[in-house]
Amino acid sequence: MAAMNHTARIALVGDRSDAVRSHARVPGLLEALRVREGLDLDAYWIPTEDAHQGLDGFDAIWVLPGSPYRSEEGALAAIRTARENGIPFLGTCGGFQHALLEFARNVCGLERSGHAENDPATADEDAVIVPLPCSLVGHEGTVRVAPGSRVARLLGADRIQARYHCNYGVGPHHLDVLRAHGLAFPGSDESGEVRIAELPSHPFFLATLFQPELHGDGTRAHPLITALAVAAADHASAR
């Protein structure tokens, strides 16, 4: 684990609400990272409507659950900032969905691509994010991880138990286009549905449909959250 020579600044992008369980978990997870891992993050909550600019000065960007966001445009801008500037990024639940949407529009050139929750009128052929056949609200299940992927190395395992709280996921008809432009999907559930995305060409760019912040009792950060903190520390040290 790299030593932290500078306090890493992390942008927590989302419309903070006490009603969102994952939001309530974040302060405890940050404290666990400080006490257990020696990773002291300087965290700032950024509402989606304020996420259009200024995030390039952060050492990590975490787009949290809580969609539909007040500003789809702001969430997408935060993700694009992380992707284009090599800033460590984690997107969970809604953050996963919007990471795929941003990639589809700005990398794959699918300008009409949409999110069915944000815009129910999105044509089926343009919907990158679609309603799940079965709701995952309150669901827990196994995610299988591809050997050799970054996420497999971070987890040290080929499968994990994951907790969800969502009704939307990636539309399978866009997966080949996303893959062709460099996005990888190293994690899926037992029926083969995509649950993890990563950008191998980026220093640290991960997104999960599940919510790792709900892992355990909240007294220890999930390995992927710890990995984001380590990547943020490395980014801060390189500044």
One Martini backbone bead per residue (centre of mass of N, CA, C, O) as a GRO file, in nm:
protein
  239
    1MET     BB    1   0.095   0.037   0.024
    2ALA     BB    2   0.079   0.356  -0.024
    3ALA     BB    3   0.192   0.637   0.081
    4MET     BB    4   0.066   0.939   0.228
    5ASN     BB    5   0.176   1.264   0.144
    6HIS     BB    6  -0.120   1.338   0.075
    7THR     BB    7  -0.426   1.442   0.102
    8ALA     BB    8  -0.696   1.299  -0.024
    9ARG     BB    9  -0.938   1.396  -0.266
   10ILE     BB   10  -1.296   1.336  -0.251
   11ALA     BB   11  -1.573   1.293  -0.464
   12LEU     BB   12  -1.917   1.290  -0.368
   13VAL     BB   13  -2.150   1.198  -0.600
   14GLY     BB   14  -2.465   1.327  -0.495
   15ASP     BB   15  -2.795   1.332  -0.350
   16ARG     BB   16  -2.807   1.380  -0.043
   17SER     BB   17  -2.957   1.126   0.182
   18ASP     BB   18  -3.104   0.972   0.458
   19ALA     BB   19  -3.275   0.761   0.270
   20VAL     BB   20  -2.990   0.663   0.181
   21ARG     BB   21  -2.806   0.411   0.290
   22SER     BB   22  -2.530   0.456   0.153
   23HIS     BB   23  -2.489   0.744   0.261
   24ALA     BB   24  -2.487   0.664   0.567
   25ARG     BB   25  -2.219   0.481   0.536
   26VAL     BB   26  -1.977   0.665   0.454
   27PRO     BB   27  -1.855   0.783   0.716
   28GLY     BB   28  -1.776   0.504   0.837
   29LEU     BB   29  -1.588   0.419   0.602
   30LEU     BB   30  -1.387   0.651   0.629
   31GLU     BB   31  -1.307   0.580   0.920
   32ALA     BB   32  -1.208   0.292   0.858
   33LEU     BB   33  -0.982   0.378   0.667
   34ARG     BB   34  -0.825   0.540   0.877
   35VAL     BB   35  -0.794   0.324   1.108
   36ARG     BB   36  -0.725   0.048   0.939
   37GLU     BB   37  -0.547   0.186   0.672
   38GLY     BB   38  -0.439   0.492   0.676
   39LEU     BB   39  -0.684   0.648   0.507
   40ASP     BB   40  -0.708   0.996   0.464
   41LEU     BB   41  -0.997   1.149   0.356
   42ASP     BB   42  -1.103   1.432   0.169
   43ALA     BB   43  -1.443   1.489   0.180
   44TYR     BB   44  -1.693   1.573  -0.083
   45TRP     BB   45  -2.004   1.679  -0.137
   46ILE     BB   46  -2.166   1.656  -0.470
   47PRO     BB   47  -2.399   1.773  -0.634
   48THR     BB   48  -2.508   1.721  -0.949
   49GLU     BB   49  -2.555   2.034  -1.017
   50ASP     BB   50  -2.222   2.078  -0.927
   51ALA     BB   51  -2.057   1.862  -1.144
   52HIS     BB   52  -1.945   2.031  -1.406
   53GLN     BB   53  -1.706   2.151  -1.220
   54GLY     BB   54  -1.383   2.116  -1.046
   55LEU     BB   55  -1.296   1.793  -1.037
   56ASP     BB   56  -0.986   1.796  -1.139
   57GLY     BB   57  -0.876   1.839  -0.821
   58PHE     BB   58  -0.919   1.546  -0.768
   59ASP     BB   59  -0.829   1.202  -0.661
   60ALA     BB   60  -1.144   1.126  -0.657
   61ILE     BB   61  -1.447   0.960  -0.792
   62TRP     BB   62  -1.779   0.910  -0.647
   63VAL     BB   63  -2.066   0.760  -0.775
   64LEU     BB   64  -2.361   0.742  -0.624
   65PRO     BB   65  -2.639   0.661  -0.522
   66GLY     BB   66  -2.983   0.801  -0.613
   67SER     BB   67  -3.154   0.741  -0.843
   68PRO     BB   68  -3.264   0.992  -0.981
   69TYR     BB   69  -3.101   1.257  -1.062
   70ARG     BB   70  -3.114   1.593  -1.069
   71SER     BB   71  -2.844   1.560  -1.267
   72GLU     BB   72  -2.741   1.401  -1.535
   73GLU     BB   73  -2.527   1.595  -1.647
   74GLY     BB   74  -2.351   1.603  -1.389
   75ALA     BB   75  -2.283   1.303  -1.366
   76LEU     BB   76  -2.150   1.282  -1.649
   77ALA     BB   77  -1.930   1.497  -1.601
   78ALA     BB   78  -1.782   1.353  -1.372
   79ILE     BB   79  -1.709   1.099  -1.533
   80ARG     BB   80  -1.554   1.238  -1.760
   81THR     BB   81  -1.336   1.363  -1.588
   82ALA     BB   82  -1.218   1.096  -1.490
   83ARG     BB   83  -1.162   0.961  -1.765
   84GLU     BB   84  -0.988   1.199  -1.908
   85ASN     BB   85  -0.787   1.251  -1.628
   86GLY     BB   86  -0.713   0.989  -1.455
   87ILE     BB   87  -0.926   0.959  -1.230
   88PRO     BB   88  -1.030   0.796  -0.985
   89PHE     BB   89  -1.308   0.554  -1.020
   90LEU     BB   90  -1.645   0.517  -0.876
   91GLY     BB   91  -1.944   0.324  -0.952
   92THR     BB   92  -2.267   0.296  -0.788
   93CYS     BB   93  -2.523   0.189  -0.944
   94GLY     BB   94  -2.594   0.474  -1.074
   95GLY     BB   95  -2.293   0.500  -1.149
   96PHE     BB   96  -2.290   0.265  -1.343
   97GLN     BB   97  -2.509   0.357  -1.540
   98HIS     BB   98  -2.365   0.638  -1.610
   99ALA     BB   99  -2.099   0.526  -1.715
  100LEU     BB  100  -2.223   0.387  -1.963
  101LEU     BB  101  -2.360   0.635  -2.083
  102GLU     BB  102  -2.108   0.810  -2.120
  103PHE     BB  103  -1.956   0.612  -2.304
  104ALA     BB  104  -2.162   0.592  -2.530
  105ARG     BB  105  -2.162   0.896  -2.607
  106ASN     BB  106  -1.831   0.984  -2.589
  107VAL     BB  107  -1.702   0.713  -2.732
  108CYS     BB  108  -1.924   0.564  -2.927
  109GLY     BB  109  -2.140   0.785  -3.048
  110LEU     BB  110  -2.424   0.753  -2.880
  111GLU     BB  111  -2.614   1.026  -2.862
  112ARG     BB  112  -2.913   0.880  -2.809
  113SER     BB  113  -2.854   0.764  -2.560
  114GLY     BB  114  -3.023   0.611  -2.269
  115HIS     BB  115  -3.234   0.634  -1.970
  116ALA     BB  116  -3.527   0.493  -1.869
  117GLU     BB  117  -3.563   0.651  -1.601
  118ASN     BB  118  -3.510   0.946  -1.704
  119ASP     BB  119  -3.636   0.841  -2.005
  120PRO     BB  120  -3.912   0.664  -2.097
  121ALA     BB  121  -3.901   0.760  -2.417
  122THR     BB  122  -3.686   0.583  -2.489
  123ALA     BB  123  -3.577   0.403  -2.721
  124ASP     BB  124  -3.493   0.082  -2.730
  125GLU     BB  125  -3.232   0.122  -2.924
  126ASP     BB  126  -3.119   0.364  -2.706
  127ALA     BB  127  -3.112   0.188  -2.447
  128VAL     BB  128  -2.866   0.128  -2.212
  129ILE     BB  129  -3.077   0.165  -1.981
  130VAL     BB  130  -3.284  -0.081  -1.825
  131PRO     BB  131  -3.517  -0.267  -1.719
  132LEU     BB  132  -3.546  -0.513  -1.511
  133PRO     BB  133  -3.696  -0.811  -1.498
  134CYS     BB  134  -3.593  -0.798  -1.192
  135SER     BB  135  -3.582  -0.681  -0.901
  136LEU     BB  136  -3.296  -0.559  -0.672
  137VAL     BB  137  -3.440  -0.485  -0.426
  138GLY     BB  138  -3.279  -0.630  -0.156
  139HIS     BB  139  -3.068  -0.794  -0.300
  140GLU     BB  140  -2.875  -1.107  -0.292
  141GLY     BB  141  -2.565  -1.210  -0.468
  142THR     BB  142  -2.372  -1.361  -0.702
  143VAL     BB  143  -2.042  -1.274  -0.826
  144ARG     BB  144  -1.861  -1.323  -1.113
  145VAL     BB  145  -1.505  -1.328  -1.184
  146ALA     BB  146  -1.262  -1.256  -1.397
  147PRO     BB  147  -0.977  -1.376  -1.465
  148GLY     BB  148  -0.726  -1.111  -1.462
  149SER     BB  149  -0.870  -0.889  -1.358
  150ARG     BB  150  -0.869  -0.619  -1.169
  151VAL     BB  151  -1.099  -0.702  -0.975
  152ALA     BB  152  -0.976  -0.977  -0.901
  153ARG     BB  153  -0.722  -0.864  -0.767
  154LEU     BB  154  -0.869  -0.692  -0.551
  155LEU     BB  155  -1.037  -0.938  -0.427
  156GLY     BB  156  -0.910  -1.235  -0.437
  157ALA     BB  157  -1.151  -1.344  -0.628
  158ASP     BB  158  -1.419  -1.521  -0.826
  159ARG     BB  159  -1.629  -1.442  -0.588
  160ILE     BB  160  -1.925  -1.266  -0.466
  161GLN     BB  161  -2.119  -1.091  -0.241
  162ALA     BB  162  -2.414  -0.895  -0.324
  163ARG     BB  163  -2.570  -0.574  -0.296
  164TYR     BB  164  -2.894  -0.433  -0.370
  165HIS     BB  165  -3.081  -0.119  -0.519
  166CYS     BB  166  -3.252  -0.196  -0.808
  167ASN     BB  167  -3.418  -0.154  -1.159
  168TYR     BB  168  -3.147  -0.112  -1.333
  169GLY     BB  169  -2.971  -0.190  -1.644
  170VAL     BB  170  -2.806  -0.326  -1.896
  171GLY     BB  171  -2.827  -0.341  -2.232
  172PRO     BB  172  -2.732  -0.608  -2.434
  173HIS     BB  173  -2.725  -0.455  -2.728
  174HIS     BB  174  -2.452  -0.270  -2.630
  175LEU     BB  175  -2.201  -0.441  -2.546
  176ASP     BB  176  -2.029  -0.466  -2.807
  177VAL     BB  177  -1.972  -0.164  -2.840
  178LEU     BB  178  -1.837  -0.114  -2.568
  179ARG     BB  179  -1.611  -0.321  -2.607
  180ALA     BB  180  -1.491  -0.206  -2.878
  181HIS     BB  181  -1.410   0.071  -2.698
  182GLY     BB  182  -1.286  -0.071  -2.400
  183LEU     BB  183  -1.500  -0.201  -2.233
  184ALA     BB  184  -1.536  -0.400  -1.944
  185PHE     BB  185  -1.697  -0.727  -1.817
  186PRO     BB  186  -1.592  -0.904  -1.524
  187GLY     BB  187  -1.903  -0.912  -1.408
  188SER     BB  188  -2.148  -1.162  -1.303
  189ASP     BB  189  -2.408  -1.336  -1.269
  190GLU     BB  190  -2.550  -1.656  -1.276
  191SER     BB  191  -2.699  -1.556  -1.562
  192GLY     BB  192  -2.490  -1.328  -1.704
  193GLU     BB  193  -2.531  -1.056  -1.582
  194VAL     BB  194  -2.420  -0.749  -1.564
  195ARG     BB  195  -2.214  -0.599  -1.270
  196ILE     BB  196  -1.931  -0.516  -1.410
  197ALA     BB  197  -1.705  -0.238  -1.478
  198GLU     BB  198  -1.409  -0.165  -1.689
  199LEU     BB  199  -1.106   0.038  -1.760
  200PRO     BB  200  -0.800  -0.071  -1.855
  201SER     BB  201  -0.671   0.217  -1.963
  202HIS     BB  202  -0.715   0.303  -1.674
  203PRO     BB  203  -0.595   0.345  -1.362
  204PHE     BB  204  -0.912   0.385  -1.229
  205PHE     BB  205  -1.213   0.210  -1.349
  206LEU     BB  206  -1.514   0.152  -1.169
  207ALA     BB  207  -1.826  -0.051  -1.185
  208THR     BB  208  -2.133  -0.116  -0.991
  209LEU     BB  209  -2.450  -0.232  -0.942
  210PHE     BB  210  -2.369  -0.274  -0.683
  211GLN     BB  211  -2.325  -0.211  -0.314
  212PRO     BB  212  -2.035  -0.197  -0.132
  213GLU     BB  213  -2.140  -0.010   0.109
  214LEU     BB  214  -2.328  -0.271   0.220
  215HIS     BB  215  -2.107  -0.422   0.334
  216GLY     BB  216  -2.174  -0.554   0.601
  217ASP     BB  217  -2.155  -0.333   0.901
  218GLY     BB  218  -1.950  -0.074   0.828
  219THR     BB  219  -1.647  -0.127   0.973
  220ARG     BB  220  -1.560  -0.220   0.675
  221ALA     BB  221  -1.427  -0.191   0.381
  222HIS     BB  222  -1.452  -0.265   0.081
  223PRO     BB  223  -1.212  -0.351  -0.145
  224LEU     BB  224  -1.301  -0.135  -0.361
  225ILE     BB  225  -1.288   0.108  -0.169
  226THR     BB  226  -0.999   0.074  -0.083
  227ALA     BB  227  -0.883   0.095  -0.371
  228LEU     BB  228  -0.971   0.385  -0.417
  229ALA     BB  229  -0.807   0.507  -0.183
  230VAL     BB  230  -0.531   0.421  -0.289
  231ALA     BB  231  -0.553   0.567  -0.562
  232ALA     BB  232  -0.582   0.847  -0.436
  233ALA     BB  233  -0.309   0.848  -0.291
  234ASP     BB  234  -0.138   0.819  -0.545
  235HIS     BB  235  -0.242   1.075  -0.683
  236ALA     BB  236  -0.151   1.273  -0.461
  237SER     BB  237   0.158   1.197  -0.467
  238ALA     BB  238   0.185   1.291  -0.782
  239ARG     BB  239   0.129   1.608  -0.747
   0.00000   0.00000   0.00000
